[in-house]
Each structure stands twice: as C-alpha cells, then as structure tokens.
Amino acid sequence: MLTFTVGGGPALEVAEFADFDTGQAVYRVTGIGAFTLGWDPDHHPEADQDPMEEVLQVAYGTGPLGFHMDEAPVLFGVTLAGTESFTRTALDAGALRLRPYRLIISAPVRAPKGTARRASDIVSALARHWLAQPWTPELRRAHEHHCAPHSLNRYGGLIAQHEERMRRLREAHAYYIQRADRATAILQAGPVPAPAGAPPHPHISAETAGR
C-alpha cells in the first residue's frame, strides 16, 4: 500500500497494480475509487519517440475503456466518468488541468471546477509515480504489443491507399512524359512554312502581300 499527500487534502492510501496484458497501471485509492493510467491508444508511442512527446491517458475506473466504468472514482460526491488524454510535457511542468465528466440523467456534464482541480492533483501525483517506476518501460512495450493488431490494420490500410495513389501518379507521370515527348518532337521539326496558295499572314499589310 502506498501513501500520497496531495495538496491540502488528507493522505491517500493507494494500492498499485500493473496490467501487462494491456499495458496499463491501475491505482485503487481507498475511499475514492480507481484510476487507470496508460498511453493514449490513438497516439501510439513509437520505439524511437522522445518520452516528452508521449500522449498519456487516464480512465476514471477499471475495465474496458468507456464512459461509465467499474470502480469509478467519487470526489466530493461526484462520480467521475470517461477518459482524458494529456501530454507528458504538461504533467512534468505541473500544468495538468483535467476536465472530467460526470453523469447526470444519462447526459455527459463536466464535473465542477473544484472536483476537476482535485482530480487533476490526484492524477498528477499518481502519473508521476507510475512513470518513475523501473517497470514502466516494459509496460509501455506491453501497450505497444496490445495495440499492434490495430496498428497493423491501420497501417495496412494506409499502405494500400498510398500504393493506389502511387499507381495513379505513375500513370499520370507516364502520360505527361508522353505529351512532353510529343511537344519536343514538334519543336524539333521546326516552324511550319506556309504552303503555296495559303492566305497571307494577318500581320502583313495588303500592299506587301500584293507585291
């Protein structure tokens, strides 16, 4: 069990878990609920990416990512919902400002500002702890492995799109080369002389033309 002192609030008792199937860390806060931390699945971290460019994510609860999750945290009587993404730069700079949702009559509504500030403080403390752990790089690899099927499907689609685009470009390139070769041949043939009996040039005066 971990203990965190966040702002002026009471100390938080936290149990830490690591899911190497999905590449996520779960922090269960006694009396509040669970926060699931990981990398934004829509911004997959690359092996050669600067960690400061990573896009991280917090899910308010546990289980499959969604709007209303199991073990959703409750702060000041407000149940938090959904997921939020944030940059590692904002986290390290102490500028993390989350805007969690709450669920009121089945409609998504932003949590009050005080609740959002408290959520931001708690997530900041948990995320800094998570990123400082020696096993976090392996957890990131687990996240990449978990996302690899989706990435493969996405990149496969993009490759197919680019291959079709390149095919069309090759066809257009060949066509323009053909037209350029035709224009070159016309130039190399030289000017076209007027044949006998053709009308005079429009810029030749009538007097000159009659000589």
C-alpha positions in Angstrom: 0.0 0.0 0.0 1.3 3.4 -1.0 0.6 6.8 0.7 0.3 10.0 -1.2 -0.2 13.5 0.2 -1.9 15.6 -2.5 -2.4 19.3 -1.9 -4.0 20.2 1.4 -6.3 17.1 1.4 -5.9 14.1 3.6 -3.3 11.4 2.8 -4.4 8.9 0.2 -3.9 5.2 0.7 -3.3 3.7 -2.7 -2.9 0.1 -4.0 -0.9 -0.1 -7.2 -1.4 -2.7 -10.0 0.2 -3.3 -13.4 -1.7 -5.0 -16.3 0.9 -6.3 -18.7 -1.8 -7.7 -21.0 -3.0 -4.2 -21.9 0.0 -2.0 -20.8 -1.9 -0.1 -18.1 -1.3 0.8 -14.5 -4.3 0.8 -12.1 -4.2 2.8 -8.9 -7.0 2.0 -6.4 -7.4 4.9 -4.0 -9.1 3.8 -0.7 -12.5 5.6 -0.2 -12.4 7.2 -3.7 -12.1 4.6 -6.5 -9.7 3.6 -9.2 -7.7 5.5 -11.8 -6.3 3.6 -14.8 -3.2 5.1 -16.4 -1.6 4.3 -19.7 -0.8 5.7 -23.1 -3.5 7.2 -25.4 -4.3 4.3 -27.8 -4.9 6.8 -30.6 -1.3 8.2 -30.3 0.8 5.0 -30.1 4.2 5.7 -28.7 7.0 4.7 -31.2 10.2 3.0 -30.0 12.3 6.0 -31.1 9.9 8.6 -29.8 11.0 11.2 -27.2 9.2 10.4 -24.0 8.3 14.0 -23.6 6.2 13.7 -26.8 4.1 10.9 -25.4 0.3 11.3 -25.1 -0.9 9.7 -21.9 -4.4 8.8 -20.7 -6.3 8.4 -17.5 -9.5 6.4 -17.4 -11.8 7.0 -14.4 -12.4 3.4 -13.3 -11.3 0.0 -14.4 -12.2 -2.5 -17.1 -12.9 -1.8 -20.8 -12.4 1.8 -21.6 -15.7 3.6 -21.8 -17.8 6.5 -20.4 -19.0 4.8 -17.2 -16.5 2.3 -15.9 -16.3 0.0 -12.9 -14.8 1.4 -9.7 -15.3 4.9 -11.0 -13.7 7.5 -8.6 -16.0 9.6 -6.4 -14.7 13.1 -5.4 -16.8 15.5 -3.3 -19.9 13.3 -4.1 -19.3 13.5 -7.8 -18.7 10.2 -9.8 -16.1 10.8 -12.5 -16.7 9.3 -15.9 -14.9 8.7 -19.2 -11.2 9.1 -20.2 -8.9 12.0 -20.7 -5.7 12.4 -22.6 -2.8 14.7 -21.6 0.8 15.3 -22.6 3.8 14.3 -20.6 5.1 17.8 -21.0 2.1 19.2 -19.2 2.4 16.7 -16.5 6.1 17.4 -15.8 5.6 21.1 -16.0 2.9 20.9 -13.3 0.3 22.3 -15.7 -2.0 19.4 -15.9 -5.6 20.6 -16.0 -8.1 17.8 -16.4 -11.8 18.3 -17.1 -13.5 15.1 -16.1 -17.2 14.3 -16.9 -19.9 13.3 -14.5 -23.1 11.5 -15.4 -26.4 13.4 -14.7 -29.7 11.9 -16.1 -27.7 9.9 -18.7 -26.1 13.1 -20.2 -22.4 13.9 -20.1 -21.8 17.0 -17.9 -18.4 18.5 -16.9 -17.6 18.0 -13.2 -17.5 21.1 -11.0 -14.2 23.1 -11.1 -13.3 22.1 -7.5 -13.8 18.4 -8.4 -11.7 18.8 -11.6 -8.9 20.5 -9.7 -8.8 17.7 -7.1 -8.9 15.1 -9.9 -6.0 16.9 -11.6 -3.9 16.9 -8.4 -4.5 13.2 -7.7 -3.9 12.1 -11.3 -0.7 14.2 -11.4 0.7 12.5 -8.3 -0.3 9.0 -9.5 1.0 9.6 -13.0 4.4 10.9 -11.8 4.8 7.9 -9.6 3.8 5.5 -12.4 6.2 7.0 -14.9 9.1 6.8 -12.4 8.8 3.1 -11.8 11.5 0.8 -13.2 8.9 -1.5 -14.8 7.2 1.3 -16.8 9.3 0.9 -20.0 8.2 -2.8 -20.1 4.6 -1.7 -19.5 5.0 0.6 -22.5 6.2 -2.3 -24.6 3.1 -4.3 -23.4 0.9 -1.4 -24.5 2.6 -1.4 -27.9 2.0 -5.2 -28.2 -1.6 -4.8 -27.2 -2.1 -2.1 -29.8 -0.1 -3.8 -32.5 -3.1 -5.6 -34.2 -5.0 -2.3 -34.5 -1.8 -0.6 -35.7 -1.1 -3.3 -38.3 -4.7 -3.0 -39.7 -4.5 0.8 -39.7 -1.0 1.0 -41.4 -2.1 -1.7 -43.8 -5.0 0.4 -44.9 -2.7 3.5 -45.3 -0.2 1.5 -47.3 -2.9 0.3 -49.7 -4.1 3.9 -50.1 -0.6 5.1 -50.8 0.0 2.3 -53.2 -3.1 3.2 -55.2 -2.1 6.8 -55.1 1.4 6.0 -56.4 -0.2 3.8 -59.2 -2.2 6.8 -60.3 0.8 9.1 -60.1 2.9 6.7 -62.2 0.1 6.6 -64.8 -0.1 10.4 -64.8 3.7 10.6 -64.9 3.9 8.4 -68.0 1.2 10.3 -69.7 2.9 13.7 -69.1 6.2 12.3 -70.3 4.4 11.1 -73.5 2.9 14.5 -74.1 6.3 16.2 -73.3 8.0 13.9 -75.9 5.3 14.8 -78.4 5.9 18.6 -77.8 9.7 18.1 -78.1 9.2 16.3 -81.5 7.1 19.1 -82.8 9.7 21.7 -81.8 12.5 19.7 -83.3 10.6 19.6 -86.6 10.9 23.3 -86.9 8.4 26.1 -87.9 5.7 25.1 -90.3 6.1 27.1 -93.6 3.0 28.4 -95.3 2.3 26.3 -98.4 1.7 27.8 -101.8 -1.7 29.3 -102.2 -2.3 29.9 -98.5 -3.8 33.2 -97.4 -1.3 35.9 -96.3 -0.1 36.3 -92.7 -2.6 38.5 -90.8 0.2 41.0 -89.8 1.4 41.5 -93.4 -0.1 44.7 -95.0 -2.3 44.3 -98.1 0.3 46.3 -100.1 3.1 44.0 -99.1 1.0 41.0 -99.7 0.2 42.1 -103.3 3.9 42.6 -104.3 
